[in-house]
Amino acid sequence: MDTPPEPDFDRITRLISRFLKVEVSLISLVDASRQFFKSSHGLVERVGECTGTPLTHSFCQHVVVSETHLVVEDARMHDLVKDNLAVRDLNVIAYLGVPLHTPDGHVIGSLCAIDSVPRAWSAEDEAILADFACVVENAIALRMQSAKSEMLAEKNKLLANEFNHRAKNLLAVIKSLVNLS
């Protein structure tokens, strides 16, 4: 959450918009009170600079809770989301979202495609988005592993410094004992 934009993720959302011919595509990470857009394509043109929304404007929260795809052809007629403020405020009418998992299987967000007109999503559309979701999950896993490796390297550096310090102290004590004897 709240990390800066990254070209790899932005490339994916651009490609989704091109492949699926949608106005907006998002990589959305969801917590208990909001959704954060790790990447968005087409959203700035619609609403201005926006890095997230409260859950009152989130379809992605339903993907996270259900841990499965959400297919909405016309949000105005869909019982789950028809009262969501994204319909009124952001003109979200058609929505296709697939879950994004951490390496240990937790659903942390959604990769989604959005249109401002009703749309019948095909099985091919779902398959394309699911494939892109795997790419996003792999990128997230690599970043998590890299952060873990950096943390371990820092711990190892601290341990090595402590070991060197104690070894120098021990050698100083030994030298003092030799000098005394």
N, C-alpha and C positions, 0 to 999 in steps of 0.2 A: 504494500500500500504506500502511496505517496512517493514513489520513486520517479525519477525523471524519465522523459521519453527515451526510447531506445530504437535505433534504426531497424533492427531485426523485427521487432514487433510491429513497427509502423509499416514495414514492407508487407507483412502478412495481412494487415487490415486493408491495405491498398489492393492487394491481389484478390482478396475475398470480394471486395466491391466490384472489381473487374470481372472475375469469374462468374459471380452470381448476378451481376448487373443490378446491384442495390445502391441506394443513395448513401447508406451509412453501414459501417461495420465497426465492431468494438471488441476489445479484449477487456472484459470487466471483471474486477476482483471485488468480492462482496464480503462485508463483515456484518456485525449485528445492527448497524445503524445506517450504512451507506454502501454505495458502490463506487469504486475508484476505476477510472478508465486508464489502464496501463497504455492502451493505444486506441486511437479512434481515427476513422477516415470518414469524412463527409459531415461530421457533427459540427465542426467549427463554422462551416458555411451555413448551417441551419440555426444554431443558437449562440454563436460566438464562442469565445474561449471557455472551455468546460472540461474539468478533470474528473468530474463525478457528479452524482446526484444522491439525494436521500432515497431511502427505499420506497418512498411514496411515488417515485418516478422510475422504478426498477421492475423490468420484466425478468432480468437476470436472477433476481433473488429466488424466483420460482424454480429455475434450473438448479440452483444450489440446493434448495430444500428437497426437491424431488430426486436429485442426482440423475436426471435423465433429460433427454431432448425436450424442448418446448417448441411446438409448431403452432403459430397463430396466423391464420390467413387474413382475418379482419378483427382487430382488437376490439372494435366497437360492438361486436357480436359475441365475443369470447367471454364466457362467464368468469374465468379466472382473472382476467386483466381489464375488463371493460371499464372499471371504475379507477384504474390506475391513472395518476395524473400525467404520465408520459403520453397518453393518448391525446389529452387536451393541450398540454403545454409544449410537447415536443413533436406532435403529429406522428407518433408511432402507431402505424396501422397494421403492417405485416411484420412479423418477427419470427426468426428462426434462431434458436440458441442451443448450443451443445455444452455440456459440462467440461470444465478444466480441472484436472486432478493433479495433486502433488504426487511425488514418487511413492508415498505411503498410502495413496488411495483417497485422500480427503478431497472433496470438491471445494474449490476456493473461488470459483467464478464461472463465467460463461464466455464463450466465443460466439458472437451473434451477428446476424445480418438483419437490417431493418429497412423497410420501405414505407413511404407515406401514402401508398395506395394498396388496396387489397391484393393479395397474391396467393396463388395456389403453389405451395412449395412442393417440389418433386423429390422423389427418393434420391435422385442424383444430386440435388441441392444439399440434402442432408448428408450424403456421403462425402461431398466436397468439403463441407464445413467440418465434418468429423475428422477428415484427414488433416485439415489445417489445425484442428484442435490438438492432434497428436504432435504436430510440429511445435506448437506453442508449449505444450506440456514438456517436451524434450528441452526446449530453450529454458523454461523455468527450472527444470531439474538440473541442467548444467549450471545455471546461475546459483542455485542453492548449493550445489556441490562445490563450486568455486568459492563461495562465501565461507563454507565450512572448512575448506582447505586453507584459506587465508587465515581463519581464526586459529586452526591447528598450528599453522606455521608461526603465528605470533606467540602462541603458548610455548611452542618448542624453543623459540628465540629467548623468551623469558626464562625458561628452564635452563637453557644452555648458559645464559648470563649468570644465573644463580649458582649453577654448578661451578663455573669458572671462578666466581667470587669465593665460594667455599673452599675450592681447591687452593686458591692463592692464600687464604687464611690458614689452611692446614699446613701448607708449605712454610709459611711465616712462623707458625708455632714450632714446627720441626727444626727450622733454622735456629730459632731462639734456644731450643733445648740443646742443639749441637753446640752452640756458642757457649752455653752455660756449663756444659760438661767439658 
